[in-house]
């Protein structure tokens, strides 16, 4: 995944999910917070909130340097966190003059995204949701 593609993907995901929330209508929760993994801010990623039980709308936004902020529906939400970590470089093509692109991985374990059991109840108005995640690294 290239750096430009990664940023485009994260921006599109955040805008797409943010557009679903819209304006007016039922009360909204203004959510802001931080996401750390093993005590360090998650440098680059996405956080998503999905209504439990189907009442409300999904919302998501980018995480930058561990911080995020968004408006979401009120109620119990399943929380999903995805990260992007550059772990090296590789050639974009198998040619001698190929540009180098970033090699990336998701440093956030599946138990916080594809198999997330994280849940938070959001109320109308300001909400602070700070997540302290741990990696799968053996200590």
C-alpha positions in Angstrom: 0.0 0.0 0.0 1.6 3.3 -1.1 1.7 6.3 1.2 -0.5 8.3 -1.2 -2.9 5.4 -1.4 -2.9 5.0 2.3 -3.7 8.6 3.0 -6.4 8.7 0.2 -8.0 5.5 1.6 -8.1 6.9 5.2 -9.4 10.2 4.0 -12.1 8.6 1.8 -13.1 6.2 4.6 -13.4 9.1 7.1 -15.3 11.3 4.7 -17.6 8.5 3.7 -18.5 7.6 7.2 -18.7 11.2 8.3 -21.1 12.0 5.4 -23.4 9.3 6.7 -23.9 11.1 10.0 -25.1 14.3 8.3 -26.7 17.4 9.9 -29.9 18.0 11.9 -32.2 15.2 13.0 -31.7 13.3 16.3 -29.2 14.4 19.0 -25.6 13.8 18.2 -22.6 12.9 20.4 -19.5 14.9 19.9 -16.7 12.4 20.5 -13.0 13.2 20.9 -10.2 11.2 22.4 -7.0 9.5 22.1 -5.9 6.0 21.0 -2.7 4.5 22.3 -1.1 1.1 21.7 1.3 -0.3 24.3 1.3 3.2 25.9 2.3 5.1 22.7 -0.1 7.2 20.5 -1.3 5.4 17.4 0.4 7.5 14.7 -1.9 6.9 11.8 -5.2 5.1 11.6 -9.0 5.2 11.6 -11.6 4.8 14.3 -15.2 3.7 13.6 -18.3 3.6 15.7 -21.1 1.2 14.7 -24.5 1.3 16.4 -25.3 -1.9 18.4 -28.8 -3.1 17.6 -29.0 -1.1 14.4 -30.4 2.1 16.0 -28.4 5.1 14.8 -25.7 5.7 12.1 -22.1 4.6 11.7 -19.4 7.2 12.0 -15.7 7.2 11.5 -12.7 9.5 11.2 -8.9 9.5 10.9 -6.6 9.1 13.9 -3.5 11.3 13.7 -0.8 11.2 16.3 -3.1 9.4 18.6 -6.0 12.0 18.5 -9.4 12.0 16.8 -12.6 13.9 16.9 -16.0 13.3 15.3 -19.8 13.5 15.6 -21.7 10.3 16.0 -25.2 8.9 16.9 -26.2 8.6 20.5 -26.4 5.1 22.0 -24.3 2.0 22.5 -21.6 1.6 19.8 -19.2 -1.0 18.7 -15.8 0.6 18.3 -13.3 -0.5 15.7 -9.7 0.8 15.3 -7.4 0.2 12.4 -3.8 1.5 12.2 -1.2 1.9 9.5 2.5 1.5 10.3 5.3 1.8 7.7 7.6 -1.2 8.2 9.9 -0.8 5.1 10.2 0.1 1.5 9.9 -2.0 -1.7 10.0 -1.4 -5.4 6.6 -0.5 -7.0 7.5 -2.5 -10.1 10.0 -5.2 -11.0 12.2 -2.8 -13.0 15.6 -1.3 -12.3 14.3 2.3 -12.3 11.2 1.6 -10.2 10.2 4.1 -7.5 10.2 2.9 -4.0 7.0 2.7 -2.0 6.2 2.1 1.6 5.4 -1.4 2.9 2.8 -1.1 5.6 1.0 -3.3 8.2 -1.9 -2.8 10.7 -0.3 -2.7 14.1 -3.7 -3.0 15.8 -4.7 -6.6 16.7 -7.9 -8.0 15.2 -9.6 -8.0 18.6 -9.9 -4.2 18.2 -11.1 -4.2 14.6 -12.3 -7.2 12.5 -13.2 -9.1 15.7 -13.7 -6.0 18.0 -15.6 -6.4 21.2 -15.0 -2.8 22.2 -18.2 -1.0 23.1 -18.9 2.5 24.3 -22.2 4.2 25.1 -22.3 7.7 23.7 -24.6 10.4 25.1 -25.8 13.7 23.5 -23.2 16.4 23.7 -19.5 16.0 24.6 -18.0 12.5 25.0 -14.4 11.6 25.7 -13.4 8.2 24.6 -9.8 7.3 25.2 -8.6 3.8 24.2 -5.5 2.2 25.6 -4.9 -0.8 23.4 -2.2 -3.5 23.7 -0.5 -5.3 20.9 0.0 -9.0 20.5 3.7 -8.7 21.3 4.9 -11.1 24.0 6.2 -9.2 27.0 
